[in-house]
């Protein structure tokens, strides 16, 4: 039985950027955003993981010499039921082949 009543938003996150890296990211990759972590004065940036920006994420990761521990793939799922199936697109597997970072899941019941 396949109950698909959930939709997922997939993002690649950079978890420990300095101010310059955060500013340059939003200029280089469309639809990216960041927020400052006040206590550490570091930035967390989020980029939608799509076919269109897949290469830009990889290029930024390499160019900025980001540590693999300082990034993740963030899967946020909203569901109308507390049971069901959330399908994760193949681009997540593809990204893990290039950058073997951790997966973080966030589930919300709406």
Buried (B, 14 or more C-beta within 10 A) or exposed (E): EEEEEBEBEBBBBBBBBEEEBBBBBBEBBEEBBBEEEEEEEBBBBBBBBBEEBBEBBBEBBEEBEBEEEBBBBBBBBBBEEEEEEBEBEEBBEEBEEEBEBEEEEEEEEE
